[in-house]
Amino acid sequence: MPFEFERLEIPDVILVKPKVFGDNRGFFLESYKKSEFYANGIDVEFNQDNHSKSTKGVLRGLHYQAKPYGQAKLVRCSRGRIYDVAVDIRPDSETFGRYVKVELSEDNKQMLFIPDGFAHGFVVLSDEAELLYKASGEYAPQADRGVLWCDKDINIDWNIDFEPILSEKDKIQPRLQDIKKEELILCAY
């Protein structure tokens, strides 16, 4: 099997470890194979691919899209190193408000599957980082939403010793408790 699928503390979030074939020329890996992903519970149709580049200290997130434009994501760091975070914003979930954090890097080549109903963010640990990620839905600006990256109720341990570089939008996102439950229901299922 070209992948190992590891369910994390929130079982709907899955760490995907590809099999890497390397030699003196470099390496080869499969980054997505529909049949393997479907067989392991990731039966999502991906409709958009994204590529971002950020410098050290940039923190992007926590982002999600409201229904009917919700997005599941498959994230990987092709260059550099990041902490990737997924926060459960499904109001009726047993893990509502909890998060998982993993290090993704060009060295470990791991990917994080984040289902619809989660807010997503990351912080760059290396001088630069490039992320490639698949999304189940296309970007819809009218459905663009977020949760404050430093919400004390979620209490994400970003494990950084610097003030992150944020977009103006990310500086003023609401806390999770300030988002109406009705809106979260619309965005999470």
Secondary structure, DSSP 8 states (H G I E B T S, - for coil): --EEEEE-SSTTSEEEEE-EEEETTEEEE-S--HHHHHHTT------EEEEEEEETTBEEEEEEE-TTS---EEEEEEESEEEEEEEE--TTSTTTT-EEEEEEETTT--EEEE-TTEEEEEEE-SSEEEEEEEESS---GGGEEE--TT-TTT------SS--B--HHHHT---GGGS-HHHHHHHH-
